[in-house]
Amino acid sequence: MRYAGPRSGEFAVVRGVTHPCTYSPNNDRVVLKTQQADNPDATLFSWHERYGGWVADLTSADCDRVYSARSFGRWQGHRVAVESVVDGVAAVTYADSNGGWAAENGFTEVDRYEYRREVPAAELGDVHEEQRDLGFTRWRESTFE
């Protein structure tokens, strides 16, 4: 198995294949987009000139799973979201509750209460991915109501 690195975003599993997606819970639409040269699955994707790529427009019922994923870890005992890792350097966003500590320890405030910095990836501990099932509400309503 190949490690793809930290992930952040929405994903759909369709016919056993995981695709990045956008999910709109209000109208239960799952949109898969790719700019590959060739159609990755002719039974699923069609060409959209406006997007300049292959697009599949589905409902969550057409998917094996629809979920969001984000990678987290600990740096110097504090929780951080891991955005990317390149050449042993991790771009992280402070995800704990002490913004003062973040500011004192080299994080830059990029937005109100949002702090980012780069740290050596080797210094990260407890790195893991957290996933949230985006179709849970639809499943619960159809199952229990």
DSSP file with accessible surface (Angstrom, degrees, kcal/mol):
  #  RESIDUE AA STRUCTURE BP1 BP2  ACC     N-H-->O    O-->H-N    N-H-->O    O-->H-N    TCO  KAPPA ALPHA  PHI   PSI    X-CA   Y-CA   Z-CA
    1    1 A M              0   0  239      0, 0.0     2,-0.4     0, 0.0     0, 0.0   0.000 360.0 360.0 360.0 135.6    0.0    0.0    0.0
    2    2 A R        -     0   0  204      2,-0.0     2,-0.6     1,-0.0     0, 0.0  -0.768 360.0-129.5 -95.1 130.8    1.3    3.4   -0.9
    3    3 A Y        -     0   0  162     -2,-0.4    -1,-0.0     1,-0.1     0, 0.0  -0.687  16.5-166.1 -80.7 121.9    1.1    6.2    1.6
    4    4 A A        -     0   0   73     -2,-0.6    -1,-0.1     1,-0.3    -2,-0.0   0.502  37.7-119.5 -87.8  -4.3   -0.5    9.3    0.0
    5    5 A G        -     0   0   17     79,-0.1    -1,-0.3     2,-0.0     2,-0.0  -0.314  58.1 -21.3  90.9-179.6    0.4   11.7    2.7
    6    6 A P        -     0   0   26      0, 0.0     2,-0.4     0, 0.0    79,-0.1  -0.371  66.6-152.7 -66.3 140.2   -1.9   13.8    4.9
    7    7 A R        +     0   0   54     77,-0.1    64,-0.8     2,-0.1     2,-0.3  -0.883  17.7 177.3-115.4 150.4   -5.3   14.3    3.4
    8    8 A S  E     +A   70   0A  66     -2,-0.4     2,-0.3    62,-0.2    62,-0.2  -0.948  45.7  43.5-148.9 122.9   -7.8   17.1    3.9
    9    9 A G  E    S-A   69   0A  32     60,-2.1    60,-2.7    -2,-0.3     2,-0.4  -0.921  85.5 -44.7 143.9-166.0  -11.1   17.4    2.1
   10   10 A E  E     -AB  68  21A  65     11,-0.5    11,-2.3    -2,-0.3     2,-0.3  -0.842  48.7-175.3-107.0 143.9  -14.2   15.4    1.1
   11   11 A F  E     -AB  67  20A  23     56,-3.3    56,-2.9    -2,-0.4     2,-0.4  -0.971  12.3-157.7-139.3 149.6  -14.0   11.9   -0.5
   12   12 A A  E     -AB  66  19A   0      7,-2.7     7,-2.9    -2,-0.3     2,-0.6  -0.990  11.0-146.3-127.6 137.7  -16.4    9.4   -2.1
   13   13 A V  E     +AB  65  18A  24     52,-3.1    51,-2.9    -2,-0.4    52,-1.4  -0.924  23.7 177.7-102.1 118.2  -15.9    5.7   -2.5
   14   14 A V  E >   - B   0  17A   5      3,-2.7     3,-2.0    -2,-0.6    49,-0.1  -0.991  69.7 -15.5-126.7 119.8  -17.6    4.6   -5.7
   15   15 A R  T 3  S-     0   0  140     -2,-0.5    -1,-0.1     1,-0.3     3,-0.1   0.873 129.8 -53.1  54.8  37.7  -17.3    0.9   -6.8
   16   16 A G  T 3  S+     0   0   60      1,-0.2     2,-0.4    -3,-0.0    -1,-0.3   0.464 116.0 112.3  82.4   1.5  -14.4    0.5   -4.3
   17   17 A V  E <   -B   14   0A  79     -3,-2.0    -3,-2.7     2,-0.0     2,-0.4  -0.918  61.8-135.7-111.8 131.7  -12.4    3.4   -5.7
   18   18 A T  E     +B   13   0A  67     -2,-0.4    -5,-0.2    -5,-0.2    -7,-0.0  -0.728  26.6 179.3 -88.9 130.2  -11.8    6.5   -3.6
   19   19 A H  E     -B   12   0A  34     -7,-2.9    -7,-2.7    -2,-0.4     2,-0.1  -0.978  33.1-114.0-126.9 141.4  -12.2    9.9   -5.4
   20   20 A P  E     +B   11   0A  87      0, 0.0    13,-0.6     0, 0.0     2,-0.3  -0.454  52.6 166.3 -63.2 148.1  -11.9   13.5   -4.1
   21   21 A C  E     -BC  10  32A  16    -11,-2.3   -11,-0.5    11,-0.2     2,-0.4  -0.926  40.7-120.3-151.8 173.8  -15.3   15.0   -4.3
   22   22 A T  E     - C   0  31A  74      9,-1.8     9,-2.7    -2,-0.3     2,-0.5  -0.986  29.3-160.4-120.0 138.1  -17.6   17.9   -3.3
   23   23 A Y  E     - C   0  30A  24     -2,-0.4     7,-0.2     7,-0.2    36,-0.0  -0.979  10.6-166.8-124.2 128.9  -20.7   16.9   -1.3
   24   24 A S  E >>> - C   0  29A  47      5,-2.7     5,-1.8    -2,-0.5     4,-0.7  -0.919   1.3-171.7-113.9 103.1  -23.8   19.1   -0.9
   25   25 A P  T 345S+     0   0   85      0, 0.0     3,-0.1     0, 0.0    -1,-0.1   0.801  78.4  67.8 -68.1 -25.7  -25.9   17.7    1.9
   26   26 A N  T 345S+     0   0  161      1,-0.2    -2,-0.0     3,-0.1     0, 0.0   0.864 121.1  17.0 -63.7 -36.9  -28.9   20.0    1.1
   27   27 A N  T <45S-     0   0   97     -3,-0.6    -1,-0.2     2,-0.1    -3,-0.0   0.245 105.3-120.1-118.0  12.2  -29.6   18.4   -2.2
   28   28 A D  T  <5 +     0   0   36     -4,-0.7    32,-0.6     1,-0.2     2,-0.4   0.883  57.5 155.7  54.1  47.1  -27.6   15.1   -1.6
   29   29 A R  E   < -CD  24  59A  76     -5,-1.8    -5,-2.7    30,-0.2     2,-0.5  -0.896  28.1-168.0-109.4 134.4  -25.3   15.7   -4.5
   30   30 A V  E     -CD  23  58A   0     28,-2.9    28,-3.2    -2,-0.4     2,-0.5  -0.988   9.1-166.6-117.8 122.1  -21.8   14.2   -4.8
   31   31 A V  E     -CD  22  57A  31     -9,-2.7    -9,-1.8    -2,-0.5     2,-0.4  -0.957   3.7-166.3-117.3 123.4  -19.7   15.6   -7.6
   32   32 A L  E     -CD  21  56A   1     24,-2.6    24,-2.3    -2,-0.5     2,-0.4  -0.892  10.9-175.8-104.3 135.7  -16.4   13.9   -8.7
   33   33 A K  E     + D   0  55A 100    -13,-0.6     2,-0.3    -2,-0.4    22,-0.2  -0.995   8.9 167.3-134.2 140.7  -14.0   15.8  -10.9
   34   34 A T  E     - D   0  54A  28     20,-2.3    20,-2.7    -2,-0.4    -2,-0.0  -0.989  27.9-155.5-148.6 147.1  -10.8   14.9  -12.6
   35   35 A Q        +     0   0  135     -2,-0.3     4,-0.1    18,-0.2    20,-0.0   0.045  45.9 143.7-108.7  25.6   -8.7   16.5  -15.3
   36   36 A Q        -     0   0  102      1,-0.1    18,-0.2    18,-0.1    -2,-0.1  -0.234  59.4-122.4 -57.9 152.8   -7.1   13.2  -16.4
   37   37 A A  S    S+     0   0   94      2,-0.1     2,-0.3    16,-0.1    -1,-0.1   0.914  95.4  44.9 -65.8 -41.8   -6.4   12.9  -20.1
   38   38 A D  S    S-     0   0  126      1,-0.0    16,-0.1    16,-0.0    -2,-0.1  -0.763 100.4 -96.4-105.9 151.6   -8.5    9.8  -20.5
   39   39 A N        -     0   0   46     -2,-0.3     3,-0.3     1,-0.2    -2,-0.1  -0.465  29.4-151.8 -63.6 120.5  -11.9    9.1  -19.0
   40   40 A P  S    S+     0   0   51      0, 0.0     2,-0.2     0, 0.0    -1,-0.2   0.772  85.1   5.9 -70.3 -23.3  -11.3    7.1  -15.8
   41   41 A D    >>  -     0   0   48      1,-0.1     4,-3.1    -3,-0.0     3,-2.1  -0.684  62.6-163.0-161.4 101.3  -14.6    5.3  -16.0
   42   42 A A  T 34 S+     0   0   82     -3,-0.3    -1,-0.1     1,-0.3    -3,-0.0   0.734  92.8  57.8 -63.2 -22.2  -16.9    5.7  -19.0
   43   43 A T  T 34 S+     0   0  109      1,-0.1    -1,-0.3     3,-0.0     3,-0.1   0.588 121.2  26.4 -82.5  -7.5  -19.9    4.4  -17.1
   44   44 A L  T <4 S+     0   0   25     -3,-2.1    13,-0.3     1,-0.2     2,-0.3   0.735 112.9  57.7-120.3 -44.7  -19.5    7.1  -14.5
   45   45 A F     <  -     0   0    8     -4,-3.1     2,-0.3    11,-0.1    11,-0.2  -0.663  52.2-173.5 -99.8 148.7  -17.8   10.2  -15.9
   46   46 A S  E     -E   55   0A  60      9,-2.3     9,-2.8    -2,-0.3     2,-0.3  -0.954  34.6 -98.5-133.3 156.4  -18.7   12.4  -18.8
   47   47 A W  E     -E   54   0A 116     -2,-0.3     2,-0.5     7,-0.2     7,-0.2  -0.541  31.1-165.5 -77.4 134.0  -16.8   15.3  -20.3
   48   48 A H  E  >> -E   53   0A  85      5,-2.6     4,-2.3    -2,-0.3     5,-1.4  -0.959   8.0-162.9-122.3 112.2  -17.7   18.8  -19.2
   49   49 A E  T  45S+     0   0  152     -2,-0.5    -1,-0.1     1,-0.2     5,-0.0   0.893  89.2  56.6 -59.6 -42.6  -16.3   21.6  -21.4
   50   50 A R  T  45S+     0   0  251      1,-0.2    -1,-0.2     2,-0.1    -2,-0.0   0.896 115.6  36.7 -59.7 -41.1  -16.9   24.3  -18.8
   51   51 A Y  T  45S-     0   0   81      2,-0.2    -1,-0.2    -3,-0.2    -2,-0.2   0.789 102.3-133.6 -80.6 -28.2  -14.8   22.4  -16.2
   52   52 A G  T  <5S+     0   0   31     -4,-2.3     2,-0.3     1,-0.3    -3,-0.2   0.846  73.7  60.0  77.0  32.2  -12.3   21.2  -18.7
   53   53 A G  E   <S- E   0  48A   0     -5,-1.4    -5,-2.6    -7,-0.1     2,-0.4  -0.948  94.1 -60.0-166.9-173.4  -12.4   17.7  -17.3
   54   54 A W  E     -DE  34  47A  45    -20,-2.7   -20,-2.3    -2,-0.3     2,-0.4  -0.707  48.9-173.2 -88.7 135.4  -14.3   14.6  -16.5
   55   55 A V  E     -DE  33  46A  14     -9,-2.8    -9,-2.3    -2,-0.4     2,-0.4  -0.982  15.5-166.2-133.7 139.5  -17.2   14.9  -14.1
   56   56 A A  E     -D   32   0A   1    -24,-2.3   -24,-2.6    -2,-0.4     2,-0.6  -0.997   7.9-161.3-122.9 128.3  -19.6   12.5  -12.4
   57   57 A D  E     +D   31   0A  93     -2,-0.4     2,-0.2   -13,-0.3   -26,-0.2  -0.951  28.2 153.8-113.5 113.3  -22.7   13.8  -10.7
   58   58 A L  E     -D   30   0A  17    -28,-3.2   -28,-2.9    -2,-0.6     2,-0.3  -0.734  41.2-116.8-128.7 174.6  -24.2   11.3   -8.2
   59   59 A T  E >   -D   29   0A  35    -30,-0.2     3,-1.4    -2,-0.2     4,-0.3  -0.747  38.6-107.8-104.9 165.6  -26.2   11.1   -5.0
   60   60 A S  G >  S+     0   0    3    -32,-0.6     3,-1.4    -2,-0.3   -31,-0.1   0.814 119.5  64.6 -64.7 -24.7  -24.8    9.7   -1.8
   61   61 A A  G 3  S+     0   0   69      1,-0.3    -1,-0.3   -33,-0.2   -33,-0.0   0.768  95.7  58.4 -67.8 -23.9  -26.9    6.6   -2.3
   62   62 A D  G <  S+     0   0   89     -3,-1.4     2,-0.3   -48,-0.0    -1,-0.3   0.534  99.3  77.0 -78.6  -8.2  -24.8    5.9   -5.5
   63   63 A C  S <  S-     0   0   14     -3,-1.4   -49,-0.2    -4,-0.3     3,-0.2  -0.780  74.5-140.4-106.2 148.9  -21.6    5.8   -3.4
   64   64 A D  S    S-     0   0  103    -51,-2.9     2,-0.3     1,-0.3   -50,-0.2   0.854  91.2 -10.3 -68.3 -34.9  -20.3    3.2   -1.1
   65   65 A R  E     -A   13   0A  88    -52,-1.4   -52,-3.1    -3,-0.0     2,-0.4  -0.964  54.6-160.0-163.6 145.1  -19.2    5.9    1.3
   66   66 A V  E     +A   12   0A   4     -2,-0.3    68,-2.0   -54,-0.2    69,-1.0  -0.996  33.2 150.2-129.9 125.0  -19.0    9.8    1.4
   67   67 A Y  E     -AF  11 133A   9    -56,-2.9   -56,-3.3    -2,-0.4     2,-0.3  -0.971  40.7-125.2-150.7 161.7  -16.7   11.2    4.1
   68   68 A S  E     -AF  10 132A  25     64,-2.4    64,-2.2    -2,-0.3     2,-0.4  -0.860  27.6-164.9-107.1 150.2  -14.4   14.1    5.1
   69   69 A A  E     +AF   9 131A   3    -60,-2.7   -60,-2.1    -2,-0.3     2,-0.3  -0.989  13.0 171.1-137.0 144.2  -10.9   13.5    6.2
   70   70 A R  E     -AF   8 130A  88     60,-1.9    60,-3.1    -2,-0.4     2,-0.4  -0.972  25.8-130.5-151.2 141.0   -8.2   15.6    7.9
   71   71 A S  E     + F   0 129A   4    -64,-0.8    11,-2.2    11,-0.5     2,-0.3  -0.752  27.3 178.4 -96.9 138.0   -4.8   14.6    9.3
   72   72 A F  E     +GF  81 128A  21     56,-3.2    56,-2.8    -2,-0.4     2,-0.3  -0.892   6.8 158.2-131.5 162.8   -3.8   15.6   12.9
   73   73 A G  E     -G   80   0A   1      7,-2.4     7,-2.7    -2,-0.3     2,-0.4  -0.903  36.9 -95.3-162.4-171.4   -0.8   15.1   15.1
   74   74 A R  E     -GF  79 125A  99     51,-2.9    51,-2.6    -2,-0.3     2,-0.4  -0.976  25.3-174.8-123.4 136.9    1.0   16.5   18.1
   75   75 A W  E >  S-G   78   0A   8      3,-2.7     3,-2.1    -2,-0.4    49,-0.1  -0.995  80.0 -15.5-130.4 121.3    3.9   18.9   18.1
   76   76 A Q  T 3  S-     0   0  110     47,-0.5    -1,-0.1    -2,-0.4     3,-0.1   0.854 130.2 -53.6  51.0  40.1    5.5   19.8   21.4
   77   77 A G  T 3  S+     0   0   56      1,-0.2     2,-0.4    48,-0.0    -1,-0.3   0.417 116.1 110.6  82.7  -1.1    2.5   18.3   23.2
   78   78 A H  E <  S-G   75   0A  37     -3,-2.1    -3,-2.7    18,-0.1     2,-0.2  -0.845  72.0-110.0-111.6 145.9   -0.1   20.4   21.3
   79   79 A R  E     +G   74   0A  61     -2,-0.4    16,-2.6    -5,-0.2     2,-0.3  -0.503  40.1 176.7 -73.4 132.8   -2.6   19.3   18.7
   80   80 A V  E     -GH  73  94A   0     -7,-2.7    -7,-2.4    14,-0.2     2,-0.5  -0.972  30.4-125.8-134.7 149.1   -1.9   20.4   15.1
   81   81 A A  E     -GH  72  93A   1     12,-3.3    12,-2.3    -2,-0.3     2,-0.8  -0.848  26.7-137.0 -90.8 129.6   -3.6   19.8   11.8
   82   82 A V  E     + H   0  92A   3    -11,-2.2   -11,-0.5    -2,-0.5    10,-0.2  -0.804  26.8 174.7 -93.1 112.9   -1.1   18.5    9.3
   83   83 A E  E     -     0   0A  60      8,-2.7     2,-0.3    -2,-0.8    -1,-0.2   0.868  61.9 -20.9 -86.3 -42.5   -1.7   20.2    5.9
   84   84 A S  E     - H   0  91A  51      7,-1.2     7,-2.3   -77,-0.1     2,-0.4  -0.982  47.3-143.8-161.6 161.1    1.2   18.8    3.9
   85   85 A V  E     + H   0  90A  66     -2,-0.3     2,-0.4     5,-0.2     5,-0.2  -0.981  23.3 170.7-134.5 121.2    4.6   17.2    4.2
   86   86 A V  E >   - H   0  89A  90      3,-2.6     3,-1.9    -2,-0.4    35,-0.1  -0.991  69.7 -17.6-134.7 123.4    7.4   18.1    1.7
   87   87 A D  T 3  S-     0   0  160     -2,-0.4    -1,-0.1     1,-0.3     3,-0.1   0.865 128.3 -49.5  51.2  43.2   11.0   17.0    2.0
   88   88 A G  T 3  S+     0   0   46      1,-0.2    33,-2.8    32,-0.1    34,-0.5   0.522 115.4 112.4  79.1   5.6   10.6   16.3    5.7
   89   89 A V  E <   -HI  86 120A  59     -3,-1.9    -3,-2.6    31,-0.3     2,-0.5  -0.953  52.9-153.2-115.2 127.7    9.0   19.6    6.6
   90   90 A A  E     -HI  85 119A   0     29,-3.3    29,-2.4    -2,-0.5     2,-0.6  -0.852   7.4-146.1-102.8 130.1    5.3   19.6    7.7
   91   91 A A  E     -HI  84 118A  25     -7,-2.3    -8,-2.7    -2,-0.5    -7,-1.2  -0.845  33.5-178.9 -88.1 121.4    3.0   22.6    7.2
   92   92 A V  E     -HI  82 117A   1     25,-2.9    25,-1.9    -2,-0.6     2,-0.4  -0.912  27.4-146.8-127.5 154.4    0.7   22.6   10.2
   93   93 A T  E     -HI  81 116A  10    -12,-2.3   -12,-3.3    -2,-0.3    23,-0.2  -0.979  35.0-111.2-116.3 130.8   -2.2   24.6   11.6
   94   94 A Y  E     +H   80   0A  18     21,-2.8    21,-0.4    -2,-0.4   -14,-0.2  -0.409  37.2 176.1 -62.9 128.0   -2.5   25.0   15.4
   95   95 A A        +     0   0   35    -16,-2.6   -15,-0.2    -2,-0.2     2,-0.2   0.025  46.0  90.8-126.7  25.8   -5.6   23.0   16.5
   96   96 A D  S    S-     0   0   63    -17,-0.3     3,-0.1     2,-0.1   -18,-0.1  -0.416  83.5-103.4-110.5-168.0   -5.4   23.3   20.2
   97   97 A S  S    S+     0   0  116     -2,-0.2     2,-0.5     1,-0.2     3,-0.1   0.289  92.5  81.4-107.7  11.7   -7.0   25.9   22.6
   98   98 A N    >>  +     0   0   80      1,-0.2     4,-1.7     2,-0.1     3,-0.6  -0.699  42.1 170.2-122.9  81.5   -4.0   28.1   23.5
   99   99 A G  H 3> S+     0   0   22     -2,-0.5     4,-2.5     1,-0.2     5,-0.2   0.813  79.4  61.8 -60.0 -29.9   -3.5   30.7   20.8
  100  100 A G  H 3> S+     0   0   37      2,-0.2     4,-2.1     1,-0.2    -1,-0.2   0.912 103.1  49.2 -61.6 -42.3   -1.0   32.5   23.0
  101  101 A W  H <> S+     0   0   39     -3,-0.6     4,-1.2     2,-0.2    -2,-0.2   0.926 110.3  51.6 -62.2 -43.5    1.2   29.5   23.2
  102  102 A A  H ><>S+     0   0    0     -4,-1.7     5,-2.3     1,-0.2     3,-0.7   0.939 110.3  47.9 -59.7 -46.8    1.1   29.2   19.4
  103  103 A A  H ><5S+     0   0   56     -4,-2.5     3,-0.9     1,-0.2    -1,-0.2   0.890 112.1  49.9 -62.7 -38.2    2.1   32.8   18.9
  104  104 A E  H 3<5S+     0   0  158     -4,-2.1    -1,-0.2     1,-0.2    -2,-0.2   0.673 108.5  55.1 -73.1 -17.9    4.9   32.4   21.4
  105  105 A N  T <<5S-     0   0   48     -4,-1.2    -1,-0.2    -3,-0.7    -2,-0.2  -0.058 126.2 -85.0-113.4  33.4    6.2   29.3   19.6
  106  106 A G  T < 5S+     0   0   46     -3,-0.9     2,-0.3     1,-0.3    12,-0.2   0.504  79.7 138.7  88.1   4.2    6.7   30.6   16.1
  107  107 A F      < -     0   0   10     -5,-2.3     2,-0.5    -6,-0.2    -1,-0.3  -0.621  45.7-137.6 -80.1 144.3    3.2   30.2   14.7
  108  108 A T  E     -J  116   0A  93      8,-3.1     8,-2.4    -2,-0.3     2,-0.8  -0.874  14.2-126.0-102.4 130.9    2.0   33.0   12.5
  109  109 A E  E     +J  115   0A 100     -2,-0.5     6,-0.3     6,-0.2     3,-0.1  -0.660  34.0 171.6 -77.4 110.5   -1.6   34.2   12.9
  110  110 A V  E     +     0   0A  70      4,-2.4     2,-0.3    -2,-0.8    -1,-0.2   0.629  69.7   2.3 -95.7 -19.0   -3.0   34.0    9.3
  111  111 A D  E >  S-J  114   0A 107      3,-1.3     3,-2.8    -3,-0.1    -1,-0.3  -0.948 109.5 -57.4-155.5 165.9   -6.6   34.7   10.3
  112  112 A R  T 3  S-     0   0  180     -2,-0.3     3,-0.1     1,-0.3    -2,-0.0  -0.306 125.8  -7.2 -56.6 120.7   -8.3   35.5   13.6
  113  113 A Y  T 3  S+     0   0  164      1,-0.2     2,-0.5    -2,-0.0    -1,-0.3   0.613 109.1 114.9  66.1  16.7   -7.4   32.6   15.9
  114  114 A E  E <   - J   0 111A  58     -3,-2.8    -4,-2.4   -19,-0.0    -3,-1.3  -0.964  43.2-176.8-119.8 118.8   -5.8   30.6   13.1
  115  115 A Y  E     + J   0 109A  24     -2,-0.5   -21,-2.8   -21,-0.4     2,-0.3  -0.939   2.1 179.9-120.3 135.3   -2.1   30.0   13.4
  116  116 A R  E     +IJ  93 108A 110     -8,-2.4    -8,-3.1    -2,-0.4     2,-0.3  -0.946   9.9 147.1-132.6 154.8    0.2   28.2   11.0
  117  117 A R  E     -I   92   0A  76    -25,-1.9   -25,-2.9    -2,-0.3     2,-0.4  -0.962  41.5-103.1-166.9 174.0    3.9   27.3   10.7
  118  118 A E  E     +I   91   0A 134     -2,-0.3   -27,-0.2   -27,-0.2   -29,-0.0  -0.885  36.4 176.9-108.0 140.6    6.3   24.7    9.4
  119  119 A V  E     -I   90   0A   3    -29,-2.4   -29,-3.3    -2,-0.4     2,-0.2  -0.955  42.4 -86.7-136.5 156.1    7.9   22.1   11.6
  120  120 A P  E >   -I   89   0A  56      0, 0.0     3,-1.8     0, 0.0     4,-0.3  -0.481  35.0-138.2 -62.6 127.7   10.2   19.2   11.1
  121  121 A A  G >  S+     0   0   27    -33,-2.8     3,-1.7     1,-0.3   -32,-0.1   0.840 100.9  65.3 -58.8 -31.1    8.0   16.2   10.2
  122  122 A A  G 3  S+     0   0  101    -34,-0.5    -1,-0.3     1,-0.3   -33,-0.1   0.712  94.7  59.9 -65.5 -19.4   10.1   14.0   12.4
  123  123 A E  G <  S+     0   0  105     -3,-1.8   -47,-0.5     2,-0.1     2,-0.3   0.509  83.7 101.1 -86.9  -5.0    9.0   16.0   15.5
  124  124 A L    <   -     0   0   25     -3,-1.7     2,-0.3    -4,-0.3   -49,-0.2  -0.621  52.7-172.0 -81.2 138.6    5.3   15.2   14.9
  125  125 A G  E     +F   74   0A  33    -51,-2.6   -51,-2.9    -2,-0.3     3,-0.1  -0.848  59.3  22.5-123.9 164.6    3.8   12.5   17.1
  126  126 A D  E    S-     0   0A 107     -2,-0.3     2,-0.4   -53,-0.2    -1,-0.2   0.864  74.9-178.3  50.9  40.9    0.5   10.7   17.2
  127  127 A V  E     +     0   0A  73     -3,-0.2     2,-0.3   -54,-0.1   -54,-0.3  -0.583  14.8 148.5 -73.7 128.4   -0.1   11.5   13.5
  128  128 A H  E     -F   72   0A  59    -56,-2.8   -56,-3.2    -2,-0.4     2,-0.5  -0.975  44.5-115.5-154.7 163.6   -3.5   10.1   12.4
  129  129 A E  E     -F   71   0A  65     -2,-0.3     2,-0.5   -58,-0.2   -58,-0.2  -0.906  21.4-154.6-107.4 133.6   -6.4   10.8   10.1
  130  130 A E  E     -F   70   0A  76    -60,-3.1   -60,-1.9    -2,-0.5     2,-0.4  -0.925  12.7-166.1-107.0 132.1   -9.8   11.6   11.4
  131  131 A Q  E     -F   69   0A  84     -2,-0.5     2,-0.4   -62,-0.2   -62,-0.2  -0.910   8.7-162.1-119.6 146.1  -12.8   10.8    9.2
  132  132 A R  E     -F   68   0A 161    -64,-2.2   -64,-2.4    -2,-0.4     2,-0.6  -0.996  23.4-126.9-128.8 125.5  -16.4   12.0    9.4
  133  133 A D  E >   -F   67   0A  74     -2,-0.4     3,-0.8   -66,-0.2   -66,-0.3  -0.593  19.7-168.8 -73.2 114.1  -19.2   10.1    7.6
  134  134 A L  T 3  S+     0   0   19    -68,-2.0     4,-0.3    -2,-0.6     3,-0.3   0.689  83.4  55.7 -80.2 -17.7  -21.1   12.8    5.6
  135  135 A G  T 3> S+     0   0    5    -69,-1.0     4,-2.5     1,-0.2    -1,-0.2   0.383  77.6  99.5 -92.7   5.2  -23.9   10.5    4.7
  136  136 A F  H <> S+     0   0   89     -3,-0.8     4,-3.2     1,-0.2     5,-0.2   0.921  79.9  50.5 -60.8 -45.1  -24.7    9.6    8.3
  137  137 A T  H  > S+     0   0   69     -3,-0.3     4,-2.5    -4,-0.3    -1,-0.2   0.930 112.1  47.5 -60.8 -44.8  -27.7   12.1    8.7
  138  138 A R  H  > S+     0   0   88     -4,-0.3     4,-2.3     1,-0.2    -1,-0.2   0.934 114.2  47.8 -61.8 -43.0  -29.3   10.8    5.5
  139  139 A W  H  X S+     0   0  119     -4,-2.5     4,-2.0     1,-0.2     5,-0.2   0.932 111.9  49.4 -63.4 -45.9  -28.8    7.1    6.7
  140  140 A R  H  X S+     0   0  104     -4,-3.2     4,-2.8     1,-0.2     5,-0.3   0.927 112.1  47.7 -61.1 -44.9  -30.2    7.9   10.1
  141  141 A E  H  X S+     0   0   95     -4,-2.5     4,-1.2    -5,-0.2    -1,-0.2   0.910 115.1  44.7 -64.4 -41.8  -33.3    9.6    8.8
  142  142 A S  H  < S+     0   0   85     -4,-2.3    -1,-0.2    -5,-0.2    -2,-0.2   0.800 119.5  42.6 -73.5 -25.3  -34.0    6.8    6.3
  143  143 A T  H  < S+     0   0   67     -4,-2.0    -2,-0.2    -5,-0.2    -3,-0.2   0.862 125.4  26.7 -87.6 -37.6  -33.4    4.1    8.8
  144  144 A F  H  <        0   0  141     -4,-2.8    -3,-0.2    -5,-0.2    -2,-0.2   0.427 360.0 360.0-112.9   0.0  -35.1    5.4   11.9
  145  145 A E     <        0   0  177     -4,-1.2    -4,-0.0    -5,-0.3     0, 0.0  -0.788 360.0 360.0-120.5 360.0  -37.9    7.7   10.7
